[in-house]
Amino acid sequence: MPLSLFRSISKLHPLIHFILAVGSFLGFRWIQTRLDASYAASKHPVDYFTGQTGFDAEKIKGYYAAMSDFGTLDIYWTTQIIDFGFILAMLCMGLFVCTFISRLGRDASWSRFCGLLAGVSIALGAISDAIENLWSFVMLSDPQGFSNWLAFPYSGFAVLKFVLITLGMGLLIATIILAMVGRLLNKPRIG
């Protein structure tokens, strides 16, 4: 994703940008609540992180078998569909919330740059999540018989997703700190 897209969004009229950021945040929270409820209803035996980052096909097949035994594998399938709404909301968070926060820093400052990079990182995390999610549908099409090698790219994209989203959150914290320091010290290049 070109940084120029994020720069363009950061130049939206402040009120429109604020509305898009708040809408993105509220949409994110709304879909996250539904996703968490569906995941819990599926009775997946472990948390998201553990289930997605194990690089172990036999464990994944075991999770699918447990849900099949509970009669909730179809709920998990639905959860994966709901996850696409979450992914879209995460993408909007990168596009609108991160770019809005980047405005705390002055133009051409390190703070503004970190905020824009946070948006890129979170958006790329959302794209990684989408690929990982699509991969899970391949495995769910044959929950006990999928090829073991499929677990490696599935978990690889999951790890990449978590790394990029964590990096984005760290960059947002840096954005806020640099903006405060730049304003307090009157250093426009910092923030």
N, C-alpha and C positions, 0 to 999 in steps of 0.2 A: 504494500500500500504506500503510495507516494506521500511523503510528509506534506506536500503542497495541498492535498485534500484536507488534511487536518488544519493547516494554516488557514485555508479558506473558511472552514467552519468556525475557526476562532475569531474571524472577522465579521461574523453575523451581527446584526443589530443586537445589542446586549439583552433587550427584553425578549426577543425571539429566541436567542441562545439560552437564556434562563428558563424559558418555558419548555424548550426541547430537553434541557438537562433535567429539570424536575420531572417531566413526563417520562424520560428514560429511567430515572431512578425509581419512580413509582411503579412503572411497568416491570422493572427488574424485580422489585420486592414482591409484586403481585404474583408473577410467574414463579419466583423462587419458592414462595409458600406452597403453590400447587405442586411444583416439582418435588419438594421435600415430602409433602403428604402422600403423593403417589409412590415415591420411593419407599416410604415407610409401609404403605399398604401392600407393596410387592413382597415384603418380608425378605428382601435381599439380606443375606446373612452378615454382610460386613458394610462398613461405610463406603462412600463414593471413592475416596482416595485409595483405600486398600483394595477395593474391588477392581479398580481400573489400572493400577500401577504394578501388579504382581509379576508380569511377564511369564505367567505360568498357566498354560492352557488347561491343565488338569484341575487347578483351583477354580478357574472360571467355569469349567464344566460342572464342578462340584456346586458352585453357587447356583448355576442354572438348574441343576438336579434338585437342590433344596427348594427352590421356588416352585419347581414342577411338582414336587411332593406336597407342598402347601397348597397347590392349585392356584398359584399367583403369578405364574410365568407370563400370562397374558396381561396382567397389570404392569409387570415390568416392561413389556413391549410398549404399552401405552406410555409408561414413564419415559421411555426413550423418545417417543414422539413429542411429548411435552418438553423434553430437553431441547428440542429445536427452537421452541419459543424462548427458553432461557438463553440459548445461544444468540438469538436475535437481540434479546434485551442486553446481553453482555456487549455485543457489537455496538449497540446504541450508547451504552455507557462509555465505551472507548471514544466514539465519535462526538458525543455531546457533553457528557459530564467531565471527562478529562480535558477536553478543549476549553470548557467553561472555566475549570479550575486553573488552566494554563494562563488565563487572562489576569490572574493575580500578579504575574510577572509582566514587566514592561516588554514592549516589542524588542526583539533581538537580545533578550536577556537569557541567562542560563535557566532561570526559573521557567520562562515561557517555553524554552526548548525541552526541558524535562517534562513539562506538562503535555506537550505535543507527543513526545516519545512515549509517555505513559499511555496515551490514546492508541498509538500504533501498536504497542506491546499488548494491550488488552484486546484490541481488535484481532491481532494475529492469534492470541490465545483462543478467542472465540472461533476462529477459522479452524484451528487445531482441534477444538472440541467438536466441531461439525464433522471433521474427517474421522475422528475417533468414534463418534456416534454412528456414522454410516458404517464403519467397520463392525460395530457391534451388531448391526442388523444382519451382516453376512454370517456372523457366528450364531446369532439367534435363529437363523433359518435352519440350522441343524445343531441344536444346543448340546447334544452329546457326541456328535460325530464330526464337528468341524475340524479341519486340519490344525494341528498344534502350532504350526508356524504363525497362524493368524493372530495369536496372542501377542507376538512381538511388536508388530506395527500398531496394534490396538493400544497396548500399554505405552509404546513409544510416543504416540500422539497425545495420550493422556498426560504423560510426564511433561511433554513440551507445553501443553496447555497450562498445567499448574505452574511451570517455571515462568512462562510469559505473563500470566495473570499476576503472579507474585512480584515479578519485576515491575510490572505496571503500577502496582500498589506502592511499591518502594519509590518509584519515580514520582508518584503523586505526593508522597510525604516530602521528598526532596524539593518538589515544586513549591510547596507551602513554606518550607523552611527557607529556601533561597529567596522567595518573594519577601518574607519578613525581614531577613538579613539585609537584602538589597534596599528595602525601604528605610529600615532603621539607620543604616550607614550611608544612605543616599548614594548608593552605587547602582546606577541603572543597568550596568552590564550584568550584575548578579541577579537583580530582580527588581 
